[in-house]
Amino acid sequence: MELRTLILQKIEELGEVVLDGFFPAKYPEARMWRQLLGTGHSYKFSKPTFSSILSQLRQEGFAERMGPKAKSKWHITAKGKEFLGRQNVSAKPKKDGITRIVAFDIPEKHRKKRRWIREELLDLEYYPLQKSVWIGFSPLPESFFADSDLLSLREHIHIFSIDKKGTLDKKLR
């Protein structure tokens, strides 16, 4: 699931939230973000990143900010609730006859990010050829690429599309 969607869901669950509510290490929400992003317990989140995501949500009309900027409270809008409703129904991309191979090499210190990519690929009906080589028959959604960027994984992921299939001819050996 896309990180911005998770943030929007958390705002909806809490009713309203102050940006600082995502950051103190003692808050349960901060623990959830650390687990999702694969960071250690002492990691302090980047407020500019979360602030940027919240600004995008506001520009799209999914969330609104109330009060002065430094101590503003964030609320979900009706449009944001409608968006979350559509996400829950989320239509997976349809098979298009093109085989895709996703290979990734994510360092051991980011094992939770590896788990994230595997869970995403499973959800998209891809299956493993090896632990870090997966195959699927439908396009990857834009949210997969957006989340990969937010998790700084883009440089570790390679995607190959195969639109012509065949076998090696004996003459080619």
C-alpha positions, 0 to 999 in steps of 0.5 A, a space after each residue: 500500500 502506498 505510504 501516502 494512503 497509509 498516512 491518510 488512513 491514520 489521519 482518518 483513524 485519529 480524526 485529526 493529527 498534528 504533524 509532530 504526532 508522527 515523530 516522537 519515538 514513544 508514540 505507537 504511530 512512530 513505531 508503526 512508521 519505523 517498522 514500515 520503513 525498515 528503520 531502527 528504533 532510534 530513527 527519527 523521521 524526516 519531517 520534511 518528507 512527511 510534510 511534503 506528503 501532507 502538502 500533496 494530500 492537501 493539494 489533491 483535496 484529500 486532507 486539510 490543514 487547520 490552524 497556524 502552520 507550526 501547530 496545525 491540525 490535519 483532517 481528512 476531507 470527504 474527497 479523502 474518505 472517498 479516495 480511501 474507499 476506492 483504495 479498499 476496493 483497489 482494482 489490480 492491473 489486468 493481465 496484458 499478455 506481457 511477461 514481467 520479471 522483477 529483480 531486486 538486490 536490497 542490502 541485508 540491513 534493509 530486510 524489512 524493505 525487502 519484505 515490503 517488496 515481496 508482499 507488494 509483488 504477491 498482492 499483485 499476483 507475481 510469484 517468485 522464481 527465486 527470493 529476489 526474482 519475481 515474475 508476473 503478467 500484469 503491469 505494476 501500478 504507479 503506486 508501486 513506483 511511488 512507494 519505491 521512490 519514497 523508500 529509496 528502493 528505485 535503484 535496487 529494482 530492475 524490471 524486464 518486460 518480455 513481449 515475444 516468447 520462444 525457444 532457442 533454435 539449435 542453429 543459434 548454439 
